Amino acid sequence: MPVAWGTRPALLGSGYVLQIKNTSGAVLRIAVKMSDAGGTKSKTFGPLIDPGQTVEINYSNGWPVAPGDHTEITSDGFDPITIKL
């Protein structure tokens, strides 16, 4: 999948920010499923990402990213990316 990802500390609020960048030359529709470390909560985001654009997942859009969270990034036609933060 043509994305790069990383984390950084949140500037406001708690936790971290998950950053996902589209490294392709085309618009990419992804689904990002976030799950807490205990597997008791989850939330799915479905952003469209323009070429070169970076989207962020954090407390301000409903998910304060924390150590131990699980992330699965999927997009039609690509193998999924699974991340343990």
N, C-alpha and C positions, 0 to 999 in steps of 0.2 A: 504494500500500500504506500502510495507516495506522500507520506506524512513524516514529520519529525516531531518529537514530543520532548517535553522537559517540565521541571517544576521549579518554582521559586517561592520564597516566603511571601505570605500575604502582606501587603502594605497596610491594610486596614482590616480589622477583624482578626479572627484566629485562623490557624492552619496554613495551608499552602495554596498555590494556584497551579493548576495543570494547564500547560500551554500546548496546543496542537497546531502545527503549521502545515499548510498544503504546499508541498514541494513540486507539484506538477504544474503544467501549463494550462490546465483545464479546471473548471468548477468541480468540486468534489462534495458529494453528499455523504456524510458519515453519521453513524449512530455511536454514541459514547455511553456505555452503561457503567455507572459508578455504583459500587457496593461497599458497605462498611466492613471493617476487619472481621466482625462477628457474623456477617452474612444476614443480619436482621433488617437492614434498610438498603434500598437501592433506588436509583433514579436514572432515567435515560434521557439524554439530550440528543437532538437531531439537527445539528447545524449544517448549512451549506457553507463551504469555504471556498472563496475565490482564490485564483492562483496567487501564491506568495503570501496569502493572508494567514494570520494566526488568530485562533479563537482561544478563549480562556474559560475554564471552569473553576468556580470558587464560591465562597459563601454568598456573594452578591447575586448569583443566579441559582442559589438553592442547594449548593453542596460545599460545605467547608472541607476541603481536601485534607485528610489526615494520614499520618504514617500507618501503614497496614491496610489502607483501602485497596480494593481491587478495581481495575479498569479494563474494559474490553472495548476496543475501537473496531467497528466493522464498516464495510462499504461494499456494495455489490461489485463482484468481479475480482475482489482481492481477498487474500488470506487475512483473518482477523489478527489484531495485535492485542496481547494480554499483558497487563502490567500489574505488578504488586508494588505499591508505593511505600 
